Amino acid sequence: MIHDADVLIIGGGVTGCGILRDLALRGIRAVLIDRGDLNSGASGGNHGLLHSGGRYAANDTETAAECRIEGEILKRMAPRAIDDCGGLFVAVEGDDPVFAARFPARCAAAGIDCAPVAIDEARRLEPALSERAFAAFAVPDATVDPFRLTIEQVADARSRADGLFLPHTEVIGFDIDAGRITAARCRDTRSGERVTIRARQFVNAAGAWAMAVARLAGCDDVRVLWSKGTLVIANTRLTRRVVNRLRPPGDGDILVPGGTVSILGTTSDTVASLDAVRPTPEEVDRNIAEGRALIPALAHTRFIRAFAGVRPLILPSGGDGDGRKASRGFTLFDHLDQGLDNFATIAGGKLTTFRLMAERTGDLVAARLGNREPCRTATEPLPTLERLSATEPGHSAKAWIAAKNPADGILCECEM
């Protein structure tokens, strides 16, 4: 099978989907592929926190400011996918009071709204907080549904520029001629069928697999550190807001409300392979042991599920491989110094900054194609599935499920 497009995007996480929509808004037709399905990597293995930037304010002002700006944009552009619940940073006995005292100034440096909250008021707002808390600050954290976010972006791209998404399609090689990629050789991971995708530009947004994809194109300039994070899901919503431990990032120091449940995380352990990334009992215990110092009820809460994802972190030259110390910033590689002028890799970053990552990538790709249309993702609200399905029912996830199981449209009763 052969497909032709202006652009091939490799990686169906939130960034790849963001690039697909960004290009569609510029009138550029792209094909998006993923070796699994939408959000089968880090974009589906996270706690759904839309960062205010507060978590990075102490040691990475640039990333903190990016999170603040992008969070504000996403709240305007995709409100249906976001619960603007707010957040608290809370210090408990044993935490460094100097670190806590400096927190407001660090937030101010990144432009983050940060308001002190009296401890009695904090406990009134969040009764589950520990009685050992001694400092609290309110920040504009929120939660986001990454699955709705990606599905709606793909659906919008399809409706605007006939964008195409091919799941279970893995790149196995590139055809290169005179410093340009002419085609990607792929295979269907289910049937084994070979697929050829010809394009004018190629974008690597493969997340944790970005380094491997770059090397298939002969590029050795992408260095990614794999940081595994394990999270656990409680069967009840313990807090109304996101609650963060007010200390340098560590295990079990963020509790994120997600609808009717709570997600506690996350660990950070460097791994050498992407095979069999699964949570372990030790990691789960570590999260809960740390988390209950902040929310004592975690000690006797019923946990219903654990999952793990891998953060693809950019490893700078001379980096020591510590996932906690690695920047959460992103890098756009144009690969010109690798001898290719129609290949780019976007790597690193966070769910919160995906739109900016897509914009920077879209700017580069559009310029290479001679397209002068500006990025519109910061001003063009993301249409909801309900609006899209009114004109094209196939874009509705509910319609898709019903088509697969017309009796009642239910895939799994545990999701009710």
Order of alpha helices (4+ residues) and beta strands (2+ residues): beta-alpha-beta-beta-alpha-beta-beta-alpha-beta-alpha-beta-beta-alpha-beta-beta-beta-beta-alpha-beta-beta-beta-beta-beta-alpha-beta-beta-beta-alpha-alpha-alpha
